[in-house]
Amino acid sequence: MTSGLLANGVAVSAGAQLNTTYRLAGLDDALVLGLNPEYDTANNLLVYEHIKEFFRLNPNGELYIMLVARTVTYANMLSPGATPPHAHNLLLAANGNIRQLGVAFNPPPGTPNLWDATLLAIAAGQQLADQEYTQHRPVEVLLEGKGFNPATVANLRNLNAPNVTVMVGQAMSIAANNAGYAAIGALLGAVSKARVNESVAWVERFNLAGGSLDTIGLGGVVLSAVSQGNINNANQAGAVFFVAHTGTPGIYLNDSHTCTETTSDFAYIENNRTIHKAVRNIRAALLPRLGSPVQIDSDSGQLAPEVIKSYETTGRRALEAMLSNGEVSDIDVFVDPAQNILSSSELQLAFSIVPTGTARRISVTIGFVNPF
């Protein structure tokens, strides 16, 4: 449930300061820092709003936040090469515990080309995710799709950013006074509440109605007034937004897209979160054995059978909890005995995971039958 929120903001006297990490266990912690409705209104931005929606949807969540100056561009908020590297510093300050990072873009009023800034942020977000993975801190990046227009949307699925998701859904009560905003706090809260293999579009589990979410919109227009063609285009383009389902009251998410092709293993948030949890568990299980002696068969030079069994057992135990919790469908671990560890000093294990599926569509065949 540990999440992060990075946002442009303004320092609070005797409260939240810029470029400083704060851990929030609930909305009251934000209020103590001076992050309240008046803060958002006085500074013409949205920080409290996103925090509030996060904790509304996941009251048990843990949220690390950092505010950066409003002059920091969207891409530089995320870029690991920026000076300073804001997102990296936030993830590092949380000791690598953040599993999903939400980013809210609050530039100075009148800033043009908000959607162009979002597209640049997608590339920077993937660079961040790639770097963090190599440092054993895998993270999903959830971006506020600032300035989204469903009539002119580019195909996010073509951007080769499998660890980045763009949220464009809006609560119209907020959008009325905040041009181009998207409800990133609501998405971050839903993702943090979900088990790693669960899609946040699961209707039975993720009714997001309440709080700011009453009338939902897309591109600054009430969703009911958006053409079905534009809604379909936004979904096919890989954007995430709010929807309503006929016959079921409530507000839901259309899907859990990431910014990569649908044929990828990492085309959806739940796929990434599952593999990231597995990676973290495997590392935790195997790290104590780093630098340990490995017995070799004196005749063949291959790994001794007891070594193979020991490592395969350790590897399987690392993922057994995920299997018993229904987060994966099956697991397998294989250690090839024909490894020349005397020359390489490297022991290789191969993990195979069968994920759980997601019922994105349910098709029904129905017809009359004459029982005569």
Summary of the structure (lengths in Angstrom):
residues: 372
radius of gyration: 22.9
end to end distance: 57.2
largest distance: 81.7
contacts: 1216
relative contact order: 0.10
helix: 35%
strand: 20%
